[in-house]
Amino acid sequence: MVRSGLQLHNPERFDDYVTAMFGAMWVRRLQMGDPAVVAEVLGRAGFDARALLELTADPAVKEALKASTEEAVRRGAFGAPTMFVGDQMYFGQDRLDFVREALARR
């Protein structure tokens, strides 16, 4: 929900968020189920972790997450990370190079 909240309220920082979170999960292999670890990762990326986590209580954020989840399911997503470039679906962190290539072709 933090992602949805950031996209709604501070979209210019979304790339920073993705870089920090994906790096923490897949490069550094941190325990992202631990709120203290998430807060540290967000803080190191220059975010106010508390403020971002508070966005999860925002009704507009909850509705945005619900809508994006429904669309992902409608398009065939079945896990995370699933990314779409146009109509092409990419699943898994090991497909991020393919996503980058597809975006470069656009």
C-alpha positions as CSV (number, residue, x, y, z in Angstrom):
1,M,0.0,0.0,0.0
2,V,2.9,2.3,0.5
3,R,3.6,2.0,-3.2
4,S,0.0,3.1,-4.1
5,G,0.2,5.9,-1.6
6,L,3.5,7.2,-3.0
7,Q,2.1,7.0,-6.5
8,L,-0.9,9.1,-5.5
9,H,0.7,11.6,-3.2
10,N,4.4,11.9,-4.3
11,P,4.8,10.3,-7.7
12,E,8.1,12.1,-8.5
13,R,9.7,9.9,-5.8
14,F,8.4,6.6,-7.1
15,D,11.6,5.6,-8.9
16,D,13.6,6.3,-5.7
17,Y,11.2,4.0,-3.8
18,V,11.4,1.2,-6.3
19,T,15.2,1.4,-6.4
20,A,15.4,1.3,-2.6
21,M,12.9,-1.5,-2.1
22,F,13.9,-3.8,-5.0
23,G,17.6,-3.4,-4.0
24,A,16.8,-4.3,-0.4
25,M,14.7,-7.3,-1.4
26,W,16.7,-8.8,-4.2
27,V,20.2,-7.4,-4.0
28,R,20.8,-7.1,-0.2
29,R,18.2,-9.8,0.6
30,L,17.0,-8.0,3.7
31,Q,14.1,-9.2,5.8
32,M,11.4,-6.9,4.4
33,G,8.7,-8.4,6.6
34,D,10.3,-6.6,9.5
35,P,8.9,-3.1,9.9
36,A,12.1,-1.8,11.4
37,V,14.1,-3.0,8.3
38,V,11.6,-1.4,6.0
39,A,11.8,1.8,8.0
40,E,15.6,1.8,7.7
41,V,15.6,1.1,4.0
42,L,13.1,3.9,3.4
43,G,15.1,6.3,5.7
44,R,18.3,5.6,3.9
45,A,16.5,6.4,0.6
46,G,15.5,9.8,2.0
47,F,11.9,9.0,2.8
48,D,10.0,9.7,6.0
49,A,9.2,6.1,6.7
50,R,6.5,7.0,9.3
51,A,4.7,9.3,6.9
52,L,4.8,6.7,4.1
53,L,3.5,4.0,6.3
54,E,0.7,6.3,7.5
55,L,-0.5,6.5,3.9
56,T,-1.7,2.9,4.2
57,A,-4.7,4.2,6.3
58,D,-5.7,6.7,3.6
59,P,-9.1,5.5,2.0
60,A,-8.0,6.8,-1.4
61,V,-4.8,4.7,-1.2
62,K,-6.8,1.7,-0.3
63,E,-9.1,2.2,-3.3
64,A,-6.2,2.7,-5.6
65,L,-4.6,-0.5,-4.4
66,K,-7.9,-2.4,-4.8
67,A,-8.3,-1.1,-8.4
68,S,-4.7,-1.9,-9.4
69,T,-5.0,-5.4,-7.9
70,E,-8.3,-6.0,-9.7
71,E,-6.7,-4.9,-13.0
72,A,-3.6,-7.0,-12.5
73,V,-5.8,-10.1,-11.9
74,R,-7.9,-9.2,-14.9
75,R,-4.7,-9.0,-17.0
76,G,-3.5,-12.4,-15.7
77,A,-1.0,-11.5,-13.0
78,F,-0.5,-14.3,-10.5
79,G,2.3,-13.2,-8.2
80,A,4.9,-10.5,-7.5
81,P,6.6,-9.0,-9.2
82,T,4.5,-8.9,-12.3
83,M,5.1,-6.0,-14.7
84,F,3.4,-5.1,-17.9
85,V,4.8,-3.3,-20.9
86,G,1.8,-2.7,-23.1
87,D,0.0,-6.0,-23.2
88,Q,3.2,-8.1,-22.5
89,M,3.4,-9.5,-19.0
90,Y,6.7,-10.2,-17.3
91,F,6.8,-12.2,-14.1
92,G,9.7,-12.5,-11.7
93,Q,12.8,-10.5,-10.7
94,D,14.8,-12.4,-13.2
95,R,12.7,-10.8,-16.0
96,L,13.6,-7.2,-15.2
97,D,16.2,-7.1,-18.0
98,F,13.4,-8.1,-20.4
99,V,11.2,-5.3,-19.0
100,R,14.1,-2.8,-19.4
101,E,14.5,-3.9,-23.1
102,A,10.8,-3.7,-23.8
103,L,10.6,-0.2,-22.3
104,A,13.6,0.9,-24.4
105,R,11.9,-0.3,-27.6
106,R,8.8,1.9,-26.9
